[in-house]
Amino acid sequence: MTRRYFGTDGIRGRSNTFPITPDLALKVGMAAGLAFRRGDYRHRVVIGKDTRLSGYMLESALQAGFTSVGVDVLLVGPMPTPAVAHITRSMRADLGVMISASHNPYDDNGIKLFAPDGYKLSDQVELEIERLIDSDLTRSYAPSAAIGRAKRIDDAQARYIEFAKRTVDRNLSLEGLRVVIDCANGAAYRVAPEALWELGAEVVAIGVEPNGFNINKDVGSTAPSALIAKVRETRADIGVALDGDADRVIIVDEKGQVVDGDQLMAVVAATWAEDGRLSAPGLVSTVMSNLGFERYLSTIGLTLERTPVGDRYVVERMRAQGYNLGGEPSGHIVMSDYATTGDGLVAALQLLGVVQKAGRPVSEVCHRFEPLPQILKNVRYKAGQPLEDDQVKSAIAAATVRLGAEGRLVIRPSGTEPVIRVMAEGDDRDLVANVVDDVADVIRRVAA
């Protein structure tokens, strides 16, 4: 069945443009409220958001939708996506909603839904919500006396901070560490600096002045230049950059060098393996993780399970095969002992715990392997399915042969825009570059 509203990570688009409009948000609230009706009791939904201007509009529309079908609404305000998932579960709510477009600019927004267990919804549940959205929802209005109530949860930030701190050793102190935290002017602009300060770090915070328009603008995990400059300026021990909804993280070491998600997962995997904390002899990542990472894991007796791109696919594989560690090179790090989705702050705290215990600079702790040359090109197209063209198929087959067993070629359409992503990696940088150029050129000609 074709999905009309949901994409790979909830409903997302340009605010005030289909499907991110207040009228659809109202219907999403009604439909989701009906889909999660489980019995004869007062149902509850937790709604959080990041700092985008359109968040107010969508929050109000969703609130109206849920209350109109008799669901009580608990508003937590600007909070990280993983915090909403955690609070949904800890408050025994029937549903959680995060209003965010993650690392995208302010004029995009999205609606992410969480089940009562804090996990993202299955395809089947999303399709049921879509069916309800397109039905006559006016028949489902609650009687006047049964309309839902709404209230703000004033201690939501403190709840999440305490949760994050409990994920590390109770005796961990970050005293002596100067930490620059970049919150991307997003959802974690209050909780992340506070958590680090409470653990004893000397905190230098940037990206903590949201105005509705500046989320992810020249700050955050997708724009690390500001963090690099501040780490060097303040001679910090480490820099931590979150994205707009704080479900991903990148690190900058004391030399101003960026540490991506693959290196972070390598640190955690090796540490947990030594401590006997891995629930399976390996971890889960996506097809985009570097081949050098996979080779490193093999040297310490661990395997790498690969999935399609998207943290939901990582989590699904983790749950199906019993892994408790997974993630993406972009910085979504999933630690299922603590969280049901990527949590940038929790991942950063885990790394800081390793750094403190090792007593060595971040540049040494976080350099576990040499990444292989990896090149990615995006090819935009207007319509059709370029990957179904025979010329493109032949070019991909030829490129795969050229790379051989020591390289990888990954071709995939974006889940959020009309773009084909062409990625290759291997030991020979020139060969990798030529392969990517050749495949991208053929796709470009076919898609013109």
N, C-alpha and C positions, 0 to 999 in steps of 0.2 A: 504493500500500500504506500502511495506517495505521501510524504510528509509535507504539509503546507506551511506550518508555523515553526516547528522545532528543527534546529540544525544539530550540529555535532555537540554543542554545549548550550542547551536551552534555546531560547528565542532571542535573536539578536539582530540589530540593524540600526539605521539612522533614526534618531529620536524624532517623533512626530511624523514619521514616514512608515508606511506599512512594512513590517508588522508591529513596530514599536510605537503604538499610538495609545492614547488613554482609553479609547473605546475597546480595543482588543485587550488591553490590560484588565479592564473591568470583566470581560468575558473569561479571561484566563483565571481570574480570581474565583468567579462563579463555577467554572468548569472543574478547576482543581479542587475546590471545596466539595463539590458533589462527588468527584472521583474518589476522594479519601474519606467519605462518610463511612464509618465502621460500626456504628451502633447507636443506641438511644442514650446519648450523653452529649455534653457541650464540647464540640470540637474546637481545636485551637491551631493557629498557624503563626509561626514566627516570621516576621518580615524585616530584613536588613537591606542596606544599600551602601553604595560608595558615595563619592562626593560630587557626582555630576549634577548639573543644574536640573536636568530632566528627571532626576531621582524623586524629587518632591511630587511631580505630576504623576509618575507611575506608581509611587507608593500610595497616593490618595486613591487612584483608580483601582488598584488591587485591593486596598482596604474596603472600598465600597463594594467590590464584587464579592469578597469573602463574607462580609457582614450581611449582605443581602440574601445569602443562602443559609444564614444562621451560624456561621463560623466566627468564633472570637479571634481577634487579631492582637498579637503581642509585637509591638514596634520596638526595635533595638537601635534604630538610627544607623549612622555610619559605622560599619563593622566589617572586618574581613570575611570573605566567603567561608573559610573554614570555621570561623567563629559562629556564623549562622548555622552551619551544619552541626556543630557541637552543641549549641544552645537548643536547637530543635530536639536533639536526642536527650539532653539532660533535663529539659523541662517537660519531657513526655508529650511534646506537641504532635499533632497528626500530620504536619507538613511544614516545610521551611521554604522560604523564598528569598533569594538574593537578587537585588536589582543592580546589575553591573555589566559593563562590557569589557571587564578585565583590563588588558593593557592598551585598549583602543583609545583614541582621542575622546574628548568630552562630548562631542556631538553624536557619538554612538551610545547605545545603551542595550541592556539585555535583561532577560528574566530567567533565572536559574531556579529550578525546583529540587527540593530534597524530600525524600521519604522520611517516615518517622525514625528510621534507624540512622539518619544522617547521610545516607548514600544518595547519589543522583538517581533519577528515575530510569527505569528500563524503557526500551523502545515501545514495549506493549502498553505501558502506562501512559507514555506520551501520546501514543496514537489514540488511546481512549479519551484523553483530555481534548485532543483535536476534534474527535467526533462530537464531544459535548459542546465545544465552542461553536461548531456549525449547526447545532440543534437549536430548538426553540427554548432558550434558557429562561424566558419569562414565566414559564410554567413552574419553575423551581424556586421562585421567591419564597422566602420564609414568611410565616404569619407575623403580624406586627409584634406580637409578644415574644417571638423567637428570633428576632433580628440579632445578629452578633454584636458584641461589644468590642471596643478597641482601647488599649492602654499601652503606655510606654513602660518598658522595663528599665528602670533607672540604673540598676547595678549590672547591666549586661557587660559593660567594659571590664569591670572588676572581676566578674565571673570568668571571662576569657583570659585575662591576665593570669589569674591564679591557675587556670587549667594549663596554660603554656608553661608556667614555671614548674608545674608538677611533672612535666615530661623529662626533666633533667634530674640528676642526682640531688637530693635534698640538701646536701652539703656543698653543692657547687657555688662558688663565689666568683664573680667576674671582676673583682677588685684588681686594679693594676692594668686593666685593659681599657684602652681608649677606642671606643667604637663609634664610627660614623654610621648612622642609620638614615637611609633615604626612603621615605614613605610614599614617593610619587604623587604627593598631594592627594592621596587616596584614602581608602577605607581604614588603613592602620595608622593614620597620622597621630592618634592619641595613644593607642594601646601598645604599639611596638616600642617607642622610646620609654614609656613607663615601665614595661616589663624588663627591659635591659637595665634601667636605673635601679629598679628594686632588687635586681640580682647583683648590684654592686659596680656595674661598669661606669666609666666616665663616658657620658653620652653626648655626642655632637649630632644634632638632628637637622636634616634638610628635607625639603619636600613635605613640610608640615604646615603649609599655609594655604589650604584649599579655598578656592573662591567660586567653584562651580564650573570654571572654564579651564583650569590649569592642570587637571589630573593627567598624569603621564607626559606632560609637556616639558620636554628637555630634562626630565628627571625620571627616576625609577629604573627598573630592571632592563627596560628596553632602550634606555638612554643613559648609559653608565658614565658618560663624560663628567657630569657634575659630581658624582660620587668619587671618581678618580681624582679630580682636582681637589676636593675637600680632604680626602685621605692624605694626599701629599702636603697640602697646606697645613693641616693640623698634626702631621706626623703620627697619624693614628695607627693602631695595630691591625685594624681590620675595617673594611667597609661592607655594609649590608644594604642591598637594594631590593625593595619589594616592588611589585607592580600595583596597579590601581585597586585591585581587590585583595591583594596580599596572599594569593595562593601560589605565587612563584617567587623565587629568590635567586639572586646572583651575588657572588662575593667578590670583593676587591682586596687583594692582599696588601701588606704594608709597603710594597714597592709600586703599588698602583696598577697591578696586573689583574685582569678579570679572570675569575674562576667560574666556569660554567657548571651546569647541572651534572654533567657526566663526572667531572672531578669530585663534586660534592658527594654524589652517590658512591664513588669509589672509596672516599674516606669513610663514609658511614658503613658501607658493606664490609670493608676490611676490619673496622673497629668492632662491629657487631659480630663478625665471624670469630674474632679473637675472644670475645666475651661470651660466646655461645648464645647470642641473642637472635640469630637468624632462624626463622621458622622453616626455611628451606635452603638448600645449598646454592643460593643464587639470588637474583632479583629480576624485576621486570622493567623494561624500558621500551622505547619505540624504535621504529626503523631508522630514525634520525640519529640515534646515539652513535658515537664514533667507533669505528672498528678497533682503534687503539684501546678504547675502554673495554671492549669485549676481550681483547687479547690479554689485558692486564688481569681481568677477573679470572681467566683461565689459569694464570700463573699462581693464583692463591686458592685454586680449587673451587671456584665458583662459576656458575653459568649465567648467561644473559638470555632471558626470554624476551623476544621482540614482538611488539604489537603495532597496529596502525597508529598514526599520530592522533593524540588526544588522551588527556588524563583519564577519561572515563573508560577507555579501552585498557589502559594500564591497570586501573582498579578492578575491572571485571576479570582480567587474567590473574591478578593477585588473589582475588577471592576464590576463583575457580580452582587454583592450583596450590593454595596455601602459602603464598609468599607474604612477608610482612614489610618488604621494602621495594619501592619502585619509583619511577619518575621519568622525566624528560630532560634532554639537554638544555631546554629553555629555562629550567629551574623549578618546574613542578616536581616536588619531592613528596612522595606519599609514604607515610610511616603508619601502617594500619594498627600498630599497637596503641597509637595515640589518636589518630584522626581518620576520617572517612574520605578525605580528599586532600589535594596538595595544600600544605600549610607552610608559607614562607618563613614565618617567625619561628615555628617549632623546628624547622630544618636548620635555621641559623643558630638556634640555641644548642641543638645537638652538635653542630660543628664547633661552637665556642667551648662546649664541654671537652671535646677532644683536644682543642688547642690548649686549654688550661692544663689538662692532665699531661700533655706531652711536654709542655714548657718550651716549645719551639715556635719560631715565627710561622705565620699563616702560609707564607710562600713555600715553606718546607713541608708543612703538614698537608697542604692541598695539592701538591704536585705529585700525583701517583703514577702518571703515564704520559707519554708523548703522543698527542693526538695525530692521527694520520691526516695528510692533506685532504680536506673536504671542501667541495665547492658546490654552491647552490645558486641556481638561477630561476627566476620567476618569469613565466611567459603568459602574458595576458591574452585572453581571447574574447570574442564578442558573443558567439553562440555555438551551438552544436556540441559534439563530443570528439575533440581532436585526437584523443587517445585511441579511438576506434578506427582511425584511418590506417590503411595498409602501409603507407609510406612511413608513418610514425612507428608502427609496429616493427617494420623492418629496421629502422634506425635504432630502436631500442635493443633489438636482438643483436645487431652488429656491435653496438656499444658494450653490451654484456660480454660478448666474446673477447673484445679488445681488453677489457679490464681483467678478465680471467678470474681465477679462484682467489687471488689476493686483493681483490677490489670489490666494491659494491656499487650498484646503480639503483636509485630509488626514484621512481616517477609517480607523482600523485597529484590529483586535483585538490585545490584548497576546499575546505568545507565551508568557508565564509565569503569567498569572492571568486569571480571568474578567472582563475589563475591556475596554471599547471606548474608545479614545482619540480624542477629537475636537479637532483643531487647525485653526486658521485664522489667516491673516495677511494684511496689506494696509496701505495707506497710512492708512486711516481706522480709528482704534482703536475708535470707537463701533460702526461697522458690523461690524468683526471680532467684537467682544464679543457683539453681538446675534445674529450668525450662529451662533456657537458655542453660545450659550444655547438658541437655537431647535432646533438639531439635537440637542443633548444632551437636551433636554426630550422630544422625540419618541422617542428611543431609550429613555429612562428609562420612559416610559409603556408602550411596547411590551414592554420587558423585565421589567416589574413582575410 
